[in-house]
Amino acid sequence: MQTDDLLDTGLGSDDHADRRRRIRTAAVGVAIALALVGGIVVSRREPDQATAQGVTATTAATTAARAEPPAEPAMSWNAAMVGRDDRTITVYATPGDTTCKELLQPQATITEQTDAQVVVAVNGRVVTATDCATSGLRVPLVVSLQKPLGTRVLRDAASALSPPTFSERELPDLASDKRWSPYSSHCNEGFCQGYNGPNGSTLLALAGRTVGGGDGRAPAGTMSIGSHRGTITGSPGASWQVRWEVGDLAYSLQLTPSEGAKFSLTQFRTELASLKWS
């Protein structure tokens, strides 16, 4: 016997039959309503997912469009300074012979180390300078060697040449002398570094290729400078300079008194003799 028959037998009246029809109708209505609600939920979720995917795609495209272009091939550097530890190397790179240009995010890396040479590459991008008055300035970049440079040759990866390589050991150790404080110095070639000193005096350290055996001024004398013998030029009212040569490189120190002051030759010798050498 079916369930509906049991209900019909147990209840046995038209009222009960009407009640069963109403219950069935209500159940069918609830089922339809649930199906509709489910359909609404699904229909709402699908557009949300599509929108999220569209935003993600748009963001990725925007990010890619704004990404920096890749670094350009290695560019040349034109001078190097070897630190007193013989492991720290500073190379000086420029954006080249271009007007109103500067280097953006340059990096120096060692591309080769052998018993005969060390090759250093500089990579970066040449961009329009934010200030054309200060554009084209060289940028110092530091690399560290696994072992001392020794007699090995430093080479530029871009040109395969060996630019002039200077050594801090050939200059006084002004970094350890509290009387002298470095200030920003710029030169197109070679090496230059200025220092502010006692009573408003300044000291300028220079290094470059040996050219012509001097600066053309008449010598005022000679003196021991570190482990070398230097030639003195200058005058009390302007500045004194001592210059010495190491191989095919020339180093010099130029001492200038404060405005309106003078240094005698004796004072110049005494001041340089007080510098620390290592």
matplotlib code that plots the C-alpha trace (Angstrom):
import matplotlib.pyplot as plt

x = [0.0, 1.3, 1.8, -0.8, -3.3, -2.5, -3.1, -6.3, -7.4, -6.3, -7.8, -10.8, -12.3, -12.3, -10.8, -7.8, -7.4, -7.5, -4.9, -2.6, -2.9, -2.1, 1.0, 2.2, 1.6, 3.6, 6.5, 6.7, 6.7, 9.5, 11.6, 11.0, 12.0, 15.2, 16.1, 15.6, 17.6, 20.4, 20.3, 20.5, 23.5, 25.3, 24.5, 25.9, 29.1, 30.0, 30.2, 32.2, 34.8, 35.0, 35.4, 38.2, 40.0, 39.6, 41.1, 44.0, 44.7, 44.5, 46.9, 49.4, 49.3, 49.8, 52.7, 54.3, 53.9, 55.5, 58.4, 61.9, 63.5, 66.4, 69.9, 72.0, 75.3, 78.4, 79.7, 83.2, 84.9, 88.0, 89.9, 90.2, 91.4, 92.8, 92.1, 94.8, 93.6, 94.4, 91.0, 88.6, 88.4, 86.6, 86.0, 84.7, 82.1, 80.4, 77.4, 79.9, 80.2, 76.6, 75.0, 72.6, 72.8, 73.4, 73.7, 70.6, 71.2, 74.7, 76.3, 79.9, 80.6, 83.7, 83.3, 86.7, 89.5, 92.7, 96.3, 97.0, 94.0, 90.7, 87.9, 85.3, 82.0, 79.7, 76.0, 73.3, 71.1, 71.9, 68.9, 68.2, 69.6, 67.3, 69.8, 71.8, 74.2, 75.5, 75.0, 77.8, 79.5, 81.4, 80.0, 82.2, 81.3, 82.9, 83.8, 85.6, 88.2, 88.5, 92.2, 94.6, 95.0, 98.8, 100.5, 97.3, 96.0, 92.6, 90.6, 87.4, 85.0, 83.5, 86.7, 89.1, 91.5, 93.4, 92.4, 94.8, 94.8, 95.8, 96.6, 95.6, 98.9, 100.7, 98.7, 98.6, 96.0, 93.8, 90.8, 92.5, 93.6, 90.7, 92.1, 91.0, 87.4, 86.6, 84.3, 82.6, 85.1, 84.6, 87.0, 86.5, 89.7, 92.1, 91.4, 90.7, 89.6, 89.5, 89.7, 88.9, 91.6, 92.7, 92.1, 90.2, 92.9, 92.2, 94.2, 93.6, 94.8, 95.2, 96.4, 96.6, 98.8, 102.3, 102.2, 105.2, 107.1, 105.5, 103.0, 105.4, 106.0, 109.5, 110.5, 110.8, 112.6, 112.1, 111.1, 110.5, 106.8, 106.0, 108.5, 109.1, 110.8, 108.5, 109.0, 107.6, 106.0, 103.9, 104.1, 103.2, 100.4, 98.6, 99.2, 102.0, 102.0, 104.2, 104.2, 105.8, 105.7, 105.1, 105.6, 103.5, 101.3, 101.7, 100.4, 100.2, 99.1, 98.1, 97.8, 95.9, 95.6, 92.4, 91.4, 93.8, 96.3, 99.7, 101.8, 105.6, 107.5, 108.7, 105.1, 104.1, 106.9, 106.0, 102.3, 103.0, 105.5, 102.8, 100.5, 100.2, 101.5, 101.1]
y = [0.0, 3.5, 6.2, 8.4, 5.5, 5.3, 9.0, 8.7, 5.7, 7.2, 10.6, 9.6, 13.0, 15.7, 18.2, 16.0, 15.6, 19.4, 19.8, 17.3, 19.2, 22.4, 20.9, 19.5, 22.8, 24.6, 22.1, 22.6, 26.3, 26.2, 24.0, 26.4, 29.3, 27.6, 26.8, 30.5, 31.7, 29.3, 30.6, 34.2, 33.5, 31.8, 34.5, 37.1, 35.3, 34.8, 38.5, 39.2, 36.6, 38.0, 41.6, 40.5, 38.7, 41.9, 44.1, 41.7, 41.7, 45.5, 45.8, 43.4, 45.3, 48.6, 47.3, 45.9, 49.2, 51.1, 48.6, 50.0, 49.0, 46.5, 47.7, 48.7, 46.8, 47.5, 51.1, 52.3, 53.6, 55.8, 55.6, 53.4, 53.9, 50.9, 51.1, 50.7, 47.1, 46.3, 44.7, 47.6, 49.0, 52.2, 52.8, 56.1, 55.9, 58.6, 58.7, 59.4, 62.4, 63.4, 66.6, 66.8, 63.1, 61.1, 57.5, 55.9, 53.1, 52.1, 49.0, 47.7, 43.9, 41.8, 39.7, 38.0, 37.4, 35.6, 35.6, 38.2, 40.6, 41.7, 42.8, 45.2, 45.9, 48.9, 48.5, 51.1, 53.4, 56.8, 59.1, 62.8, 64.6, 66.3, 69.2, 69.9, 72.1, 69.1, 66.5, 64.3, 63.9, 60.7, 58.2, 56.3, 52.6, 50.1, 46.4, 44.1, 41.5, 38.0, 38.5, 41.5, 43.0, 42.8, 43.2, 42.2, 44.6, 46.2, 46.2, 47.8, 45.1, 47.5, 48.6, 45.8, 48.7, 49.3, 52.8, 54.6, 52.8, 54.8, 53.7, 55.2, 54.0, 56.6, 59.4, 60.5, 58.9, 61.9, 59.9, 59.1, 62.7, 64.5, 67.9, 67.3, 66.6, 65.7, 67.7, 66.9, 67.0, 66.3, 65.9, 64.5, 62.4, 60.9, 61.3, 64.4, 64.8, 68.0, 68.5, 71.4, 71.9, 74.0, 77.8, 77.7, 76.1, 73.5, 70.5, 69.1, 65.6, 64.9, 62.0, 61.4, 60.2, 61.6, 64.4, 66.5, 66.0, 68.7, 71.6, 74.1, 76.2, 76.9, 74.5, 76.0, 73.0, 69.3, 67.3, 63.7, 62.8, 59.4, 57.0, 59.3, 62.6, 65.4, 68.7, 71.8, 74.7, 77.7, 80.9, 82.1, 84.4, 81.7, 78.0, 75.5, 72.2, 69.1, 66.6, 63.1, 60.3, 56.6, 54.8, 56.4, 58.1, 61.5, 62.4, 65.9, 67.7, 71.4, 73.4, 76.7, 79.1, 80.7, 83.9, 86.7, 84.4, 83.1, 80.0, 80.3, 77.5, 76.4, 76.2, 74.2, 71.7, 71.5, 70.9, 68.1, 66.5, 66.2, 64.1, 60.4, 58.0, 54.2]
z = [0.0, -1.0, 1.6, -0.1, 0.3, 4.0, 4.4, 2.5, 4.6, 7.9, 7.4, 5.3, 4.5, 1.8, 4.2, 4.7, 0.9, 0.4, 3.2, 1.5, -1.8, -0.1, 1.6, -1.7, -3.5, -0.8, -1.0, -4.8, -4.3, -1.8, -4.1, -7.0, -4.8, -3.6, -7.2, -8.1, -5.2, -6.1, -9.7, -8.5, -6.3, -9.1, -11.5, -9.1, -8.4, -12.1, -13.0, -9.8, -10.9, -14.4, -13.1, -10.8, -13.6, -15.8, -13.1, -12.6, -16.3, -16.5, -13.5, -15.0, -18.3, -16.6, -14.5, -17.6, -19.4, -16.5, -16.0, -16.6, -19.8, -19.5, -18.7, -21.7, -22.6, -20.5, -20.7, -20.3, -17.2, -17.5, -14.2, -11.1, -7.5, -5.6, -1.8, 0.8, 1.4, -2.2, -2.5, -2.7, -6.2, -7.2, -10.9, -12.3, -15.1, -17.2, -19.6, -22.4, -24.7, -24.6, -23.6, -20.6, -19.9, -16.7, -15.6, -14.0, -11.4, -12.7, -11.3, -11.4, -11.4, -11.8, -14.9, -14.8, -12.3, -13.3, -12.2, -14.9, -14.9, -13.3, -15.7, -14.4, -16.2, -15.6, -16.6, -16.4, -18.5, -20.0, -19.4, -19.7, -16.7, -14.3, -14.1, -17.2, -15.3, -13.4, -16.1, -17.3, -13.9, -13.3, -10.9, -8.5, -8.3, -5.9, -6.3, -3.9, -5.0, -3.5, -3.1, -3.3, -6.8, -6.6, -10.0, -11.9, -14.5, -14.2, -17.5, -18.7, -20.0, -22.6, -24.2, -23.1, -22.3, -19.1, -17.9, -15.4, -12.1, -9.1, -5.6, -2.3, -0.9, -3.1, -1.3, 2.3, 4.5, 5.0, 6.0, 9.3, 9.9, 11.7, 10.7, 7.1, 5.9, 2.3, 0.2, -3.1, -6.0, -9.7, -12.6, -16.1, -16.1, -13.6, -9.9, -7.7, -4.1, -2.1, 1.7, 4.0, 6.6, 9.5, 9.5, 6.3, 4.2, 1.5, 0.2, -3.2, -4.1, -7.9, -10.0, -13.7, -16.6, -16.8, -19.3, -20.3, -17.1, -15.0, -15.0, -16.7, -13.6, -12.4, -9.5, -6.0, -4.6, -3.9, -0.8, 0.3, -0.1, 1.2, -0.3, -3.3, -4.1, -5.2, -7.0, -5.5, -7.5, -6.5, -4.5, -1.0, -2.1, -4.1, -3.5, -3.2, -5.0, -4.8, -7.7, -7.9, -10.4, -10.0, -13.3, -15.9, -13.4, -11.7, -8.2, -6.6, -3.5, -3.7, -0.5, -0.6, 2.4, 3.4, 1.6, 2.4, 4.1, 3.0, 3.3, 3.2, 1.6, 5.0, 6.3, 3.2, 3.8, 7.5, 6.8, 4.3, 6.6, 9.2, 7.0, 7.7, 5.0, 4.9]

ax = plt.figure().add_subplot(projection="3d")
ax.plot(x, y, z, "-o")
ax.set_aspect("equal")
plt.show()
